[in-house]
Amino acid sequence: MKKLHLPIIIEMDEDGYYTVSCPLFKGCHSYGETIDEALGNIREVIEMCLEETELEELNKFIGFRELRIVQNA
């Protein structure tokens, strides 16, 4: 059994739900009312993605950066 450590992005939407995604897979998103629920849901989605995707075909995760944008008021 191979252990994978996958990056997960967690955000809160305008309705207060937690949205989660795994950038290694195209279209790998889910949500939940709590972070724990959202993580449990994304785990299921990732397991489905792994059934259909070879590890060599995964997107290459590079990292996070913060980009500063100045808005004209």
N, C-alpha and C positions, 0 to 999 in steps of 0.2 A: 504494500500500500504506500502510495506516494503522498507526502504532505505538501500542500501548496500554501503559500502566504500571498494572499491577493489584496491589492489596494481596493478600498471601498471609500466612496465619497458619500457623505451624509449631509443633507440640507433640510431646512424646514421650509415648507411651502406657505403660501398666503393663508391657507386654512388651518395651519398648525400641525399638519401631518409631516412625518419625517420621510423624505424621499432618499433612496439609496441607489447607487449604481456601482458597477464594477467596470472600469474603463478597459479592461483587457478583453472584454467580450462586446461585440456590437449588439446594441439593444438590450443590454442586461440592466434592467431597472426594476425597482419595486418600491413599496411604501408601507408605512404602518402608523398607528396612532402613538406608539412609543418607539424609542430607539431599539429596544429589545425585539419588539414585534417586527420592525423594519429589517433588522439584521437576520431574524429567522426567515423572513420572506425572501430576502436576497440570497440566502444560503440555498433555498429550494431552486431559485432561478439559476444560480450558478451551477448547481448539480445538473439541471437540464441542459445548460449550455455545454458543460463538460461531456455530456453524452454525445453531442453533435459536433464538437470541435476538437481537433487534435491539438496537443499542447504547442506544437511547432507553428500552428496557425494563429495563435493568440496575438492580439495587438501588443506592441511593445510599450510598456508603461515607462515613461521617462521621469516624471515627478511633477511637483506643483510649483507654480511661480505666482507671485502677486504682481499684477500689472496696474500701475498708477495711471488713472485717467482724470483729467481736469475738465469738468463740465463748465461751460459758460452759463451763468445764471440769467 
